[in-house]
């Protein structure tokens, strides 16, 4: 009886997770401009529209560019901070680490409003770089945490051996430290990329209708009229997320990221 309850619970949980995806995929395949499930006629034209219609393709390219730049910026911010805290072993390390996590602790609307007021005060708003910086600052907590886990996993004896053999700090970092933390850098990049790609609030506030990302385009399309293109864009988001998290599974230290400690 207990086994049946476990199986039933797992089946119900999986159904709750999978059914929305199945419905969205079904809606995206409608032949006509209607949102019906099951679909009335099968067609892939709404996926093609994402790439041939400038109204959809431009926001898609904009989102991919912003997400890539924001992920790279977040990793570049997190790496030196985590490296400094690991190597210097300062007493205020936890305070600095907490400061790095702080942006992610605030609600996105509060962060977006503060960033908007900041850029308006500088007279520079409604530009892609505003959104890139906003996403990087808001999401930097993820690569900071992951890279810090990577540094914690490095055996101190390995570093001491490199020093004994005459390697300076730069050589130790490039030949010992960086190869060991590379899976964590890839994981941090992938997480920020996916979240930036799907982020709406900061993009909406900082874009100011001048820079339209795909989530903002989906929102505006839902307000002006329903179209299966909205569903196909959602399916594309899901596919990109699967690929990105698949990279974490292939190149990242997934067990360590999930909290498991490896025996040294």
HELIX and SHEET records of a PDB file:
HELIX    1   1 UNK A    2  UNK A   28  1                                  27    
HELIX    2   2 UNK A   45  UNK A   52  1                                   8    
HELIX    3   3 UNK A   54  UNK A   88  1                                  35    
HELIX    4   4 UNK A   93  UNK A  105  1                                  13    
HELIX    5   5 UNK A  108  UNK A  122  1                                  15    
HELIX    6   6 UNK A  128  UNK A  152  1                                  25    
HELIX    7   7 UNK A  156  UNK A  164  1                                   9    
HELIX    8   8 UNK A  169  UNK A  172  1                                   4    
HELIX    9   9 UNK A  173  UNK A  177  3                                   5    
HELIX   10  10 UNK A  178  UNK A  198  1                                  21    
HELIX   11  11 UNK A  201  UNK A  207  1                                   7    
HELIX   12  12 UNK A  214  UNK A  224  1                                  11    
HELIX   13  13 UNK A  228  UNK A  251  1                                  24    
HELIX   14  14 UNK A  254  UNK A  257  1                                   4    
END                                                                             
